[in-house]
Amino acid sequence: MKRFNAMRSGTTRRKAQARGYAYLALLILIAIIGVAAAATMQLGAIYQRREAEKELLITGGEFQRALLSYALATPVGQPNQPRTLDDLLRDPRYPNVVRHLRKLYADPMTGKADWEMVRSPDGQTIVGIHSASKAHPIQVARFAGEFAGFESAKSYLDWVFVARLPVAVR
């Protein structure tokens, strides 16, 4: 009987030891999954910010073209820059509806229509806009010609969208 109990206790120890290894393997697997999930989330956040940055360039380009359209459509004796962004939606200088911008777009970096205005020296009219985000841009080079000067930007505040005439490429 003693021999049987000794064999039984050896089997029990091996089973307990095997359960301990399985538990350790499970803990290691959970740690690996956690690290992989954290890395995936970080990559997802970078991808999302990069997409918002692209959207900022598209939206900023729309505002640039609207400011230029407003300036080029200026009747004699009228200011060639809008007083508010709403003036780009419906130009008050004309009796009929004249639109330079389809809608007031939200700032892709903040998710709100909280654009910061760049005013003329007298403070009466808008000469440009920029994002309210103080984050550092991901894209720092290879900008299209209409966004010349963005290469040296330290934050999205430095990406100022102003009316620019198209430049001919030689």
Buried (B, 14 or more C-beta within 10 A) or exposed (E): EEEEEEEEEEEEEEEEEEEEEEEEEEEEEEEEEEEEEEEEEEEEEEEEBEEBBEBBBEBBBBBBBBBBBBBEBEEEEEBBBBEEBEBBBEBEBEEEEBEBBEEEBBBBBBEEEEBBBEBBEEEEBBBBBBBBBEBEBEBEEEBEEBBEEBEEBEBBBEBBBBBBEEEEEE
